[in-house]
Amino acid sequence: MPLLNSVVQWLNFKRIYQIQLYHEHPLEIQNEVLFSLLNSAKDTEWGIAHDYEKIASHKDFQHAVPLQKYEDIKPFVDRLREGRKIYCGPGK
């Protein structure tokens, strides 16, 4: 039982540390996630169309990928429904 308690305690300590980091550095972490996603999708059809490679800030992202309505992305959805692949991001 002491071994189980130390493992659980270590997992809790690790999680509390992560939560504390997120609390103290939210903008840095959000930027890190944004740029990680942009980097992984920069060579996709969507990433090329929206110049992901040139995005250097969240403002650049807002200009490169404006808010869109369903009608704007409907061609991509239709292609998915037809069983064709679209490349908006890495993975399936």
PELINFEN-V747583 format. One record per run of one state. SS is the DSSP state (~ for helix, > for strand, _ for the rest). FROM is the first residue (numbers start at 1). LEN is the number of residues. If there is no record, write none. Layout:
BEGIN
SS FROM LEN
SS FROM LEN
END
This chain:
BEGIN
_ 1 1
~ 2 23
_ 25 1
~ 26 16
_ 42 3
~ 45 5
_ 50 2
~ 52 3
_ 55 3
~ 58 7
_ 65 5
~ 70 12
_ 82 11
END
